[in-house]
Amino acid sequence: MNKEVDDQLKELVKQKYSDIALQDKETNQASCCGAGGCSTEVYNIMSDDYTQMQGYNPDADLGLGCGLPTQFAKIKNGDVVIDLGSGAGNDAFIARAEAGETGKVIGIDFTPAMIDKARANAEKLGFNNVEFRQGDIEKMPVIANVADVIVSNCVLNLVPNKQAVFKEIYRVLKPGGHFSISDVVLVGNLPDALRTDAEMYAGCVAGAIQKDEYLKLIGDTDFENLTLQKEKAIIIPDDILNKYLDAAELEKFKNGDTGIFSITVFAAKPITEKAACCEPGCCN
């Protein structure tokens, strides 16, 4: 994608999630990641249940996630945790319960309405070690080597330049730090009608990339200990697919090898980064 197209997609997502910030959880959960009421067949096709997790706050839960990255993130007391695409603060507040009073949690989101909502929630809860910064996760408003753990929930699939985000994650993590990210990925190719439709893009599906490509981006950024912590199929109901596919296309789609999955991925920044080669043979 070129920069102009990237910027257009970012603006689309920002507008959509500004609207979502003003909706209640039930409205968002009944839709495709909050993109609008799009199915009568299911109540919620994406998110997992947070309600039993320590630190859960219903005011911060907009029902937009596709996993439980904080459950797998190995957050310790005193850790500095960054939540990418922090929304109304749900994952950030759960991360705080793990990091404790001596830890610190930074949420980053580029939608002003979400930042306002998250800050209001933090104020109500009286948390002085959770802050929310407005910014683009392709260029985080955070210094290098500051985070012990990074989490993100159903956000990178909305970002045009995923490679830039992984490079930023690498920059911001301390040596030996790690991430746990839940996201939506594909196996096989989505029909063009699904991929190009703006509503589905802002609804988490058509912005997804191939699972193999996603994992390769992580490996190419020099992370280690790459682990697929969780994977589940996302079943899109017929009444959603019927908006984009005719009968023949629907039959082919359902009987083909194409799949849409929620995955939670873990990887760590090496304690010692690779040394640059300066002479022939020095990297042997």
N, C-alpha and C positions, 0 to 999 in steps of 0.2 A: 504494500500500500504506500501511496505517497503521503506527504505531510498534510496536504489539503483534505484528502479523504479521511486520514486519521483524525484530524481536527473536527471534521463534520460528525464522525461517529462518536467522538468524545462529547460533543455538544448535545447530540441526541440522547446519550446515556445520562448526561447531567440533567437535562430537562425532564426525562422520564423519572429519574430518581428524586428530583425535587418534588414531583407530584406524589411519588410513593411516600415521601417523608410525611405528607399530610394525611395519608390514608391510615386506617386502622389495620391491625394485624389480620383480622378475618378477611378483609378485602384483598390484602396482599397474598395471603395463603391460598385463596381460591383462584389465584391467577398463575401465570407462568412467571415465577420470580417477581411478582408485582407488576407485570407488564399490562395488566388489564384482565377483567374477567374473561377467561378463555376456555373454560371447560365446565360442563355440567356433569361429567362422568366421575370426577374425583374431587375431593376437597382440597388436596394439596399434593402436587406431583413431585415436589423438590425436597423440602426441608425435613431434617430429623428433629426429634423432640428434645428440647433443651430443658424442659421444665424441672427435671429432677437434679440438675447440675448445680453445685454450690456456686453462689454468686449470680444466679439467674435473676433477672429483673424484667417483669412483663412489659413495662413501659418502653424498654429498649429492644424488645423482640418484635421486629416487623415481619417475621416469617419469610425472610429472603434467602436463607442459607441453603446449601446443598450437602452439608455434612456437619461434623462436629470436630473441627480441627483442634480446639482447645482440649478435647478429651485425649488426644494423642500427642500433644505438644511437649510433654515432659517438662512442664514449667516447674521451677523450684522456688522456694521461698527466697526473696531478695532479687530475683531476676528482673532485668529490664526487658519488657515485651512490647513489640510493635504489632498492631493489628492493621493490616492493609485493607482499605475499603471498609472502614469501621462502622458506617451507617449510624444507627441510633445508639450504638455502644454495647450491644449484646455480648459479643465475643470479648470485648475489652473488659467488661465487668466480670465475666467469668474468669478471664486471665488474671484479674486482680485478686480474685479469691485464692488462686494458686500462688501468686507471687507474694501475697501478704502485705503487711503494712510497710515492710522495708523494701519492697519491690517498687517498680514503676511501670506504668502502662501508657503507651502513646498510640492513639488512634489517628489514622490518616485517611481523609476522605476529600474528594474534590468538589462535592456538592454542598454549597453553603447551608441549605436547609437541613441536611443531615448533620452537619457540624453543630448547628444551633440546637437541634434536638438532642444530640449526644451530650453537649455541654449542660443543657438544662437537666438532663437525667443525672449527670454526675453531681451537679449542684444539689439536687434533691436528695441524693444518697449521701452527701457529705464526704465524697471521696477527694482527698487532696493529693493523691498520688496517681491519678488518672487524668491525662490531658488529651485534647483533640486538636489536631492541626489540619488546616485546610491545605491541600496540596495534591499534586499529581504523583502517583506511585511510580511513574516512569522517571521521576526526578524528585526523590523524597526530600522533604524539608527536615533532614536529620543528618548529623555529622557521621563520618565513617566510624566503624568499629565500636558501635555503642550498644547493640542489642544482643542479649543472650538468646532470645527466641523471637521468631516472627511467625505470626499466624495470619490466615486470610480465608474467607469463606465465600465462595462463589463470586469472585471479583475479577480474577485475572482473565477469565473468558470474555469479559467486557472490554478489556484493554487491547487496542490494536497492536501495540509493540510489546509483546510478551517477553521477548529477549531482553529488552531494556529493563523490564521489571526484575527479571532474575539477576541481571548485572547489578541493579540497585540493591537487591536483597543481599547479594554477596558483599557489596561495599559496606553496607550498614551493619551486618552481623559482626560480632567480635570473632576473632580466630577461635575455632572450636564451637561457635554458636550454631544453631540449627533452626530450620523452619518446619512447620507442619501446615500444609495448605490443602483445603478442599476446593475442588473445581469441577467443571463439566468438560468432558472430552468426548471425542467421536472415535468410532472404529468403522472404517468405510466412509463413503461420501454421502452427505445429505443431498437430497434433491435440490436443485437450484432455487425452487420456489421458497423453500424453508430458509436457505442460507442468505438470500438477498432481501428477504422481507424485514423491514426495519423494526416492526413490532416484535418479531421473534428474536432479533438481535438484542434489543433491550431487555428481552425476556430470558436471556441466559443460554439459549440453545444455539442459534445460528452464529454466535460469536465464538463458539468453541472450535478448537483445532484438533487434529488427530492425536490420539493418545501417544503413539510412538514419537511424534514430533514434539509433543509437550515434554515427554521424559528426556528426549535428546537435548532440548534447550537447557534443561537442568544439568545434564552431564557435560555439555559444552561450556558451561559456566564454571567448571572445575569444582563443583560440589562433590562430596563423597558420601558414602553410606546411603545412597539413594534407596528408599524403601517405599513400596506401595502398602500403606497402612490399612486402607479400606477401599473397596470397589463395589458399587452396586449399579445395576441397570436402572435407567430412567425410562419408564414406559409412558409414551405420549399417547393420550386417548384419541380415539378415532375422530371425535368431534372437534379436536384441534387440527389434526392432520387433514381433515376434509376441507378445511379453509384454504389449504395450500396445494393439495394433490387431488387429481381426478381419480376415478375408481381404479383404472389400470395402474396408475402411479402408486396408489395406496397399496394395492396388492403386491406390487414389485418391492416396495419399500419394506413391507412387513415380512416378506418371504426371503429377503436378501440377507447379506452379511452385515448390513449397517447396524450400528448400535450407538446409543447415547448413554454415557456412564457418568456417575458422580464418583470421583476418586479423591482419596486423601493421601498426599505424598509427603514424605519426610526426607530431608537431606541436610548435611552439615557442611559448614565451611571448614576447611582443613586448619588444624592448629598451626601448622607451618606451611605457608604458601610456597608454590613451586618457584624455584630460583630461575631467573632468566638465563639462557645460554649466552656466554660471552666469548667462548673459545670453542673450536671444534673438539668434540668429545666430552665437554664439561657436563653434559646432561646424561651421559651414559651411566 
